[in-house]
Amino acid sequence: MTQIRAMTEQDVPSVSLLIGESWRRTYSPIMGAETAARISDEDHTLQRIAAKLTDTNKMSFVAERPDGSIAGYAMAE
């Protein structure tokens, strides 16, 4: 069963990959693959995602599969 839990620093690489893949899949048909990749590479860095974890005005969560892999991500502000 998938579990929803607070995101931790250890989740940042998996979340970065998940967001990047999702962004490219969603926005490449709209703005072109090259533009979508460039924007994602700028906005979904490990540093930017990690910074959200320390922002007290934001809460980040992950959906974790039984095998420990990340199936989803949500951030509330």
C-alpha positions in Angstrom: 0.0 0.0 0.0 1.3 3.5 -0.9 1.9 5.7 2.1 1.7 9.5 2.2 4.3 11.1 4.5 6.2 14.3 5.0 9.1 14.7 2.6 12.6 14.5 3.9 16.0 15.6 2.6 16.7 12.0 1.4 13.7 12.2 -0.9 15.0 15.3 -2.8 16.8 13.4 -5.7 13.8 11.1 -6.3 11.4 14.1 -6.2 13.6 16.1 -8.6 13.6 13.3 -11.1 9.9 12.7 -10.7 9.0 16.4 -11.2 11.4 16.7 -14.1 10.0 13.7 -16.0 6.4 14.8 -15.3 7.1 18.4 -16.4 8.7 17.3 -19.7 5.9 14.8 -20.4 3.2 17.4 -19.7 4.7 20.6 -21.3 6.8 19.3 -24.2 3.8 19.0 -26.5 2.8 22.6 -25.6 6.1 24.5 -25.7 8.5 22.1 -27.3 10.8 19.5 -25.8 13.8 21.8 -25.7 12.0 24.7 -23.9 10.3 22.3 -21.5 13.7 20.7 -20.7 15.4 24.0 -20.2 12.7 25.3 -17.8 12.6 22.1 -15.9 16.4 22.0 -15.6 16.4 25.5 -14.1 13.4 25.2 -11.8 13.6 21.6 -10.5 17.2 21.5 -9.2 18.1 19.6 -6.1 18.9 22.9 -4.4 15.6 24.5 -5.2 13.6 21.5 -4.1 15.7 21.1 -0.9 15.1 24.8 -0.1 11.4 24.3 0.0 11.9 21.9 2.9 13.3 24.6 5.1 10.6 27.2 4.2 8.3 27.3 7.2 5.5 28.6 4.9 5.6 25.4 2.8 4.8 21.7 3.5 6.0 19.0 1.2 4.7 15.4 1.1 5.6 12.3 -0.9 3.6 9.1 -1.8 5.9 6.2 -1.0 5.4 2.8 -2.5 6.0 -0.4 -0.4 9.4 -0.8 -2.0 10.5 2.7 -0.9 10.3 4.4 -4.3 8.5 7.7 -4.7 5.2 7.6 -6.6 4.1 11.2 -6.1 4.9 14.6 -4.6 2.8 17.5 -3.3 3.7 20.9 -1.9 1.4 23.2 -0.1 2.1 26.9 0.5 
